[in-house]
Amino acid sequence: MLAFDSDRSTCDDASARAASTLDFATVYDEFAPFVWRAALRLGVAETMVEDVVQEIFLVIHRRLPEFEGRSSLKTWIFGIALRVVRLHRRTVMRRRLDARSRAEDVDPAALPDRTDCGPDAALARRQAMALLSAVLDELDDELREVFVLADIEGLTVPEIAEALATNANTVYSRLRTARKAFEQGLARARARDQWRVR
């Protein structure tokens, strides 16, 4: 029993040292693109994403000394981002209902083209982003979250389960449902496009 307690205190000391060595600027530089993409893909309007990302990093800055290293830093950051995005989306929905007006949707065509490719490739990229956004918008929040984390951001099921505070079996189930719903949405969108061409 004594050996276990001393091992645990050594582990806690190591986690505390690891957390204390994390530099916010380094964390920001490494994870800002990930947080930005995650916020957009979780349904934050492009016009609001900068504010939401700033809010996420304010929380990260405040809570960074509390990071214990029980999970990967990326998973921990995504958990914070997810909570901030959920709160933001609830606030937007409440405002929409109160004002009876629609908030501006993400316009993937307005996203900056970050490639040095020709106009055809840039157009194809914008069209693909528009299609992705449209299909993701059809998924409910729980399905969208696991789909984005697994199939777009490449997190593992255990990392997703930890970020969403649920068990792995739930994640597997939601992921199967999300993939099926995504494929169906993609098929519907392509069918609409083919019908328009006729």
C-alpha positions in Angstrom: 0.0 0.0 0.0 2.8 2.3 0.9 4.6 1.6 -2.4 1.4 2.4 -4.3 1.0 5.7 -2.6 4.6 6.7 -3.2 4.3 5.7 -6.9 1.1 7.8 -7.1 2.7 10.8 -5.6 5.7 10.4 -7.9 3.2 10.3 -10.9 1.3 13.3 -9.6 4.6 15.2 -9.2 5.6 14.3 -12.7 2.2 15.4 -14.1 2.4 18.7 -12.1 6.0 19.3 -13.5 4.8 18.5 -17.1 1.8 20.9 -16.7 4.1 23.6 -15.3 6.5 23.3 -18.2 3.7 23.9 -20.8 4.1 27.3 -22.3 0.9 28.9 -23.5 2.5 30.5 -26.6 3.8 27.2 -27.7 0.5 25.5 -27.1 -1.2 28.3 -29.1 1.2 28.0 -32.0 0.8 24.3 -32.2 -3.0 24.0 -31.7 -4.5 27.2 -33.2 -5.0 25.7 -36.7 -6.6 22.5 -35.1 -8.9 24.6 -32.9 -9.9 26.9 -35.9 -10.8 23.9 -38.1 -12.6 22.2 -35.3 -14.7 25.2 -34.5 -15.7 25.7 -38.2 -16.5 22.0 -38.7 -18.6 21.9 -35.5 -20.8 24.5 -36.9 -19.5 27.9 -35.9 -20.2 30.5 -38.6 -17.1 31.7 -40.4 -18.0 35.3 -39.4 -17.9 34.2 -35.7 -15.0 31.7 -35.7 -12.3 34.2 -34.7 -14.3 35.2 -31.6 -15.0 31.6 -30.6 -11.4 30.5 -31.1 -10.3 33.5 -28.9 -12.7 32.4 -26.2 -11.4 28.8 -26.4 -7.8 30.0 -26.0 -8.8 32.2 -23.1 -10.2 29.1 -21.3 -7.0 27.2 -22.2 -4.8 30.0 -20.9 -6.7 30.1 -17.6 -6.8 26.3 -17.2 -3.4 25.3 -18.6 -1.8 25.0 -15.1 -4.5 22.5 -14.2 -3.6 20.1 -17.1 -2.6 16.9 -15.4 -1.5 14.9 -18.4 -4.1 12.2 -18.0 -5.0 12.6 -21.6 -3.2 13.9 -24.6 -3.0 17.7 -24.8 -4.9 17.6 -28.1 -7.8 15.7 -26.5 -7.9 18.0 -23.5 -7.9 21.1 -25.8 -10.7 19.6 -27.9 -12.8 19.0 -24.8 -12.5 22.7 -24.0 -13.2 23.7 -27.6 -16.3 21.4 -27.7 -17.8 22.9 -24.6 -17.2 26.5 -25.8 -18.6 25.7 -29.3 -21.7 24.0 -27.7 -22.3 27.1 -25.6 -21.8 29.4 -28.6 -24.2 27.4 -30.7 -26.9 27.4 -28.0 -26.5 31.2 -27.6 -26.8 31.7 -31.4 -29.9 29.5 -31.5 -31.5 31.4 -28.6 -30.8 34.7 -30.4 -32.3 33.3 -33.7 -35.4 32.3 -31.9 -35.6 35.6 -30.0 -35.0 37.7 -33.1 -36.8 35.4 -35.5 -34.0 35.8 -38.0 -31.4 33.5 -39.4 -27.8 34.0 -38.5 -25.4 34.1 -41.4 -24.3 30.6 -42.5 -20.8 29.6 -43.3 -20.0 30.4 -46.9 -17.2 28.0 -47.9 -16.7 29.9 -51.1 -15.7 32.9 -49.1 -13.0 31.0 -47.2 -9.5 32.0 -48.3 -7.8 29.7 -50.8 -4.6 28.5 -49.0 -3.2 26.7 -52.0 -1.1 28.1 -54.8 -3.0 26.2 -57.4 -4.8 27.3 -60.5 -8.4 28.6 -60.7 -9.9 25.1 -61.6 -8.3 23.5 -58.6 -9.4 26.4 -56.3 -13.0 26.1 -57.6 -13.0 22.4 -57.1 -11.7 22.9 -53.5 -14.4 25.5 -52.7 -17.1 23.2 -54.1 -15.8 20.3 -52.1 -15.8 22.5 -48.9 -19.3 23.7 -49.7 -20.5 20.1 -50.1 -18.8 19.0 -46.9 -20.3 21.9 -44.9 -23.8 21.2 -46.3 -23.7 17.5 -45.5 -22.2 18.2 -42.0 -25.0 20.7 -41.4 -27.5 17.8 -41.9 -26.0 15.8 -39.0 -27.2 16.3 -35.5 -24.6 17.6 -33.0 -23.6 14.3 -31.4 -23.1 12.6 -34.8 -21.3 15.7 -36.2 -18.9 15.8 -33.3 -17.7 12.2 -33.6 -17.6 12.3 -37.4 -15.4 15.5 -37.4 -13.1 14.1 -34.7 -12.7 10.7 -36.2 -12.8 11.1 -40.0 -11.6 14.7 -40.4 -9.3 15.3 -37.5 -8.1 11.7 -37.2 -8.5 11.2 -33.4 -8.8 7.7 -32.1 -11.9 6.3 -30.5 -10.4 6.4 -27.0 -9.4 10.0 -27.5 -12.9 10.9 -28.8 -14.5 9.1 -25.8 -12.3 11.1 -23.4 -13.0 14.4 -25.2 -16.7 13.8 -25.2 -16.7 12.3 -21.7 -18.4 9.1 -22.8 -17.5 5.5 -23.3 -15.8 4.0 -26.4 -18.8 1.8 -27.3 -21.0 4.9 -27.5 -18.5 6.6 -29.8 -18.3 3.5 -32.0 -22.1 3.4 -32.3 -22.4 7.1 -33.0 -19.5 6.9 -35.5 -21.2 4.1 -37.5 -24.5 6.1 -37.5 -22.7 9.3 -38.5 -20.8 7.7 -41.3 -24.0 6.2 -42.7 -25.9 9.5 -42.4 -22.9 11.3 -44.0 -22.9 8.9 -47.0 -26.7 9.3 -47.4 -26.4 13.1 -47.2 -23.6 13.0 -49.8 -25.7 10.8 -52.1 -28.6 13.2 -51.8 -26.4 16.2 -52.5 -24.9 14.5 -55.6 -28.3 13.5 -56.8 -29.5 17.1 -56.5 -26.5 18.3 -58.4 -27.0 15.7 -61.2 -30.7 16.7 -61.4 -29.8 20.4 -61.8 -27.4 19.6 -64.7 -30.1 17.9 -66.7 
